[in-house]
Amino acid sequence: MRSVSVIGIGETRIGRFPDRSLRDLIQEAGEKAIADAGIGKEDVKALFMSNFNSQFLCGQGHIGPLASEILGLGSIPAIRVEGACASGSLAFRQALIAVASGMYDVVLVGGVEKMTHQSTEIVTAGIASASDFELEASLGATFPAIFAMIANRYFHEYGNVRNEMAMCAVQNHENALLNPDAQLHKRITIDLVKNAMSIASPLTIYDCSLVSDGAAFVVLAATDLAKSFSRKRIVEVVGCGQAGDTLTIASKRSLTTFDATVNAASQAYVMAGITPSQIDLAEVHDCFTITQIINTEDLGFFAKGKGAFALAEGKTAANGQIPINVSGGLKAKGHPIGATGLSQIYEVVTQLRGEGGMRQLKQADIGLTHNIGGTAATCVVSIFRGR
Amino acid sequence: MRSVSVIGIGETRIGRFPDRSLRDLIQEAGEKAIADAGIGKEDVKALFMSNFNSQFLCGQGHIGPLASEILGLGSIPAIRVEGACASGSLAFRQALIAVASGMYDVVLVGGVEKMTHQSTEIVTAGIASASDFELEASLGATFPAIFAMIANRYFHEYGNVRNEMAMCAVQNHENALLNPDAQLHKRITIDLVKNAMSIASPLTIYDCSLVSDGAAFVVLAATDLAKSFSRKRIVEVVGCGQAGDTLTIASKRSLTTFDATVNAASQAYVMAGITPSQIDLAEVHDCFTITQIINTEDLGFFAKGKGAFALAEGKTAANGQIPINVSGGLKAKGHPIGATGLSQIYEVVTQLRGEGGMRQLKQADIGLTHNIGGTAATCVVSIFRGR
């Protein structure tokens, strides 16, 4: 298997765009990524699309040839990959394998989701299809309810970290202030988070990620060809791991350790030959504040039970020991589900290239993305290194 | 890239099963394939699931970990691939690449669909998501309407073959009589087809494939390891091609030649180093009778404009020059969309092994599967050879 690098990235702004269609979002982000890579459309040999639930929310499946036609890519192979909120990273991983195997030299990976035109009830039902319908969703166990259980269990095992959990939202909102693509540009406080509308105790609306429209694309190329296309810093994919876990929460070994994250991270670290302490920045799945805290522990950044305190001490802030979600994360940048994993990669590549503008980190040579689907039933962890 | 073989197959009966859940269908077909392969569950290193539209029809997405949990496969990587009616073949192709690249030695590919519990209106809307929603489905251009246009254009270019088209349905129903897994066991006549309820002229209800529930699974292994697992005839994947085309019918170069089929077939023939005349049997996508006729031309079995006459002359019958859809096809075996591409492979492998029972062909060493999605916007052609 040969080395693969990211040579192009593009994303739309993330937000509520009642006037923008799936078509429009795909076109903007896809064209941006192709232009950013310095390639021609004829160089793209396959298209890997990610979308979570446009069949239910927009009446649109078969996103592969839809995107291929919109972007003028001709008759190349095009597929859609779906794995709930990890869809974007799964499409990225399929593309990575295809290039690493030598099958294609240059491929495009794209993710898109359009959600905000639907009612909260429809969106909630759509998202619930990422859980087990028969055993969870049909009984009313929506994701806020499930992650509220997880938060309560975390409190039981490691102490009540309600304040620290709220700080996670505060920090991600702070980071999003410097990201022009972010959905929310709003400074918040711990008190605001704690006193906001309760969704499922202890989670308030500010503990939850956003319902969003948006698209993000990435161009991958064999590393030995990357320099012939791109004049920018080449960002090599040095590690990638994927693991699964039971879809149902009832079958899980633990509610406060996500085994899929631990396994996927272990694969990625071994492949990259590095340890968590060498990571300069990470985009970590924060569908809820408690999720980010648990994930930062499972990724090896902090000991079990210490993630919330580390966050509150500023260790995950942009100027901290391991900056987490400098983009604003799913919490404040937004969560256009099919695009989310690719938008995480967009941020890491932007930082490794030194193109982060107002939010650029001083030290950014190795970055990590972490993306889960459902109740961590699917997890992909990828590690990137600037060359 | 190394050689890959099919070492296990399993499918459910295809039909209307109001009492069977997605869970139940997955379990039956998945367990059968694993047992047929002679492997243990611990041998399966990745799972590639195919499903078209259970998010809309059943409220269930994230089919990868759902199936993994049902089948007891632990924490292996599991994804879902979707490309409309070609979803099964796309999942198969992703699995093929993963094994061929050396990434995994043994993987499981599965497809499932549950459709018959929904009303005709809901099913029609669900299927229409395989077309361009904004430009086609939302304007009422459902697939029967689109393929009726195609049939009319075919009549215009090559003459009125209404009788020969009806014969396609008659032949596939005849074949299904010998397939215990088929949804319909009903002998029909040309007159019955022509005088049945009109769906979109010239297509009557007997020109249309079925709405079905069902699941089909396949186990793939590196060929050099296949004999260590399976005592059955090893079926090598000697060719596989994938091509796309525009999603919208308005943008296509031709209505009577499916460029995606021509391109995908060309790739598969070149990879296999064989010509169409060497194929002993083919499972060909017959969502409508006209589709099978056009496809048999585009696959190189017959000259353009001659497919309908060749069929009527018996050349595609079980005892003909190139037996097509000896399983009964989508038309009479059934069309559980996410499972269809894998059920085609099930039939070819069954025949190449000599396990076809009453419908076993005398000569079956090289078989082909052909699967399209939407208006032939996605196509996968695979070629199999018994070793």
Contacts between the chains, C-beta under 8 A, distances in Angstrom:
chain1	res1	chain2	res2	distance
A	1	B	101	6.6
A	1	B	102	7.0
A	1	B	103	7.3
A	21	B	134	6.3
A	22	B	134	8.0
A	23	B	134	6.4
A	47	B	244	7.9
A	52	B	61	6.9
A	53	B	55	5.4
A	53	B	61	6.2
A	54	B	129	8.0
A	55	B	53	5.4
A	55	B	55	5.2
A	55	B	56	4.9
A	55	B	126	7.4
A	55	B	129	4.8
A	56	B	55	4.9
A	56	B	56	4.9
A	58	B	133	6.4
A	59	B	125	6.9
A	59	B	128	7.1
A	59	B	129	5.3
A	59	B	133	4.4
A	59	B	137	6.2
A	59	B	138	7.1
A	60	B	129	5.7
A	60	B	132	7.8
A	60	B	133	4.2
A	60	B	134	7.8
A	61	B	52	6.9
A	61	B	53	6.1
A	61	B	82	6.2
A	61	B	84	6.2
A	61	B	129	3.9
A	61	B	130	5.6
A	62	B	82	7.4
A	62	B	83	6.3
A	62	B	84	4.3
A	62	B	129	6.9
A	62	B	130	4.6
A	62	B	131	7.4
A	62	B	247	6.4
A	62	B	373	6.0
A	62	B	374	5.2
A	62	B	377	6.6
A	62	B	378	7.1
A	63	B	82	7.9
A	64	B	83	5.5
A	64	B	244	6.9
A	64	B	378	6.4
A	65	B	83	7.7
A	65	B	244	4.9
A	65	B	245	6.8
A	65	B	246	6.9
A	65	B	247	4.4
A	65	B	373	7.6
A	65	B	374	6.7
A	65	B	377	3.8
A	65	B	378	5.7
A	66	B	132	6.4
A	66	B	247	4.9
A	68	B	244	5.3
A	68	B	247	7.9
A	69	B	246	4.5
A	69	B	247	5.2
A	69	B	248	6.7
A	69	B	251	6.5
A	69	B	377	7.9
A	73	B	244	8.0
A	74	B	244	7.8
A	75	B	243	4.9
A	75	B	244	5.2
A	75	B	245	5.9
A	75	B	259	6.4
A	75	B	260	6.6
A	75	B	263	5.5
A	76	B	243	7.7
A	76	B	244	5.9
A	77	B	242	4.1
A	77	B	243	6.6
A	77	B	244	6.2
A	78	B	83	7.7
A	78	B	244	4.8
A	78	B	378	7.0
A	79	B	81	5.8
A	79	B	82	7.7
A	79	B	83	5.5
A	79	B	90	5.1
A	79	B	94	7.2
A	79	B	378	7.8
A	80	B	81	7.0
A	80	B	82	4.6
A	80	B	83	6.3
A	81	B	79	5.8
A	81	B	80	7.0
A	81	B	81	5.9
A	81	B	82	7.8
A	82	B	61	6.2
A	82	B	62	7.4
A	82	B	63	7.9
A	82	B	79	7.7
A	82	B	80	4.6
A	82	B	81	7.8
A	82	B	82	6.0
A	83	B	62	6.3
A	83	B	64	5.6
A	83	B	65	7.8
A	83	B	78	7.7
A	83	B	79	5.5
A	83	B	80	6.3
A	84	B	61	6.2
A	84	B	62	4.3
A	90	B	79	5.1
A	94	B	79	7.2
A	94	B	94	6.1
A	97	B	97	6.6
A	97	B	98	6.1
A	97	B	101	6.2
A	97	B	103	6.1
A	98	B	97	6.1
A	100	B	101	7.1
A	101	B	1	6.5
A	101	B	97	6.3
A	101	B	100	7.1
A	101	B	101	3.4
A	101	B	102	7.8
A	101	B	103	7.5
A	102	B	1	7.0
A	102	B	101	7.8
A	103	B	1	7.3
A	103	B	97	6.1
A	103	B	101	7.5
A	125	B	59	6.9
A	126	B	55	7.4
A	128	B	59	7.1
A	129	B	54	8.0
A	129	B	55	4.8
A	129	B	59	5.3
A	129	B	60	5.7
A	129	B	61	3.9
A	129	B	62	6.9
A	130	B	61	5.6
A	130	B	62	4.6
A	131	B	62	7.3
A	132	B	60	7.7
A	132	B	66	6.4
A	133	B	58	6.4
A	133	B	59	4.4
A	133	B	60	4.2
A	134	B	21	6.3
A	134	B	22	7.9
A	134	B	23	6.4
A	134	B	60	7.8
A	137	B	59	6.2
A	138	B	59	7.2
A	242	B	77	4.0
A	243	B	75	4.9
A	243	B	76	7.7
A	243	B	77	6.6
A	244	B	47	7.9
A	244	B	64	6.9
A	244	B	65	5.0
A	244	B	68	5.3
A	244	B	73	7.9
A	244	B	74	7.8
A	244	B	75	5.2
A	244	B	76	5.9
A	244	B	77	6.2
A	244	B	78	4.7
A	245	B	65	6.8
A	245	B	75	5.9
A	246	B	65	6.9
A	246	B	69	4.6
A	247	B	62	6.4
A	247	B	65	4.4
A	247	B	66	4.9
A	247	B	68	7.9
A	247	B	69	5.2
A	248	B	69	6.7
A	251	B	69	6.5
A	259	B	75	6.4
A	260	B	75	6.6
A	263	B	75	5.5
A	373	B	62	6.1
A	373	B	65	7.7
A	374	B	62	5.2
A	374	B	65	6.7
A	377	B	62	6.6
A	377	B	65	3.8
A	377	B	69	7.9
A	378	B	62	7.1
A	378	B	64	6.4
A	378	B	65	5.7
A	378	B	78	7.0
A	378	B	79	7.8
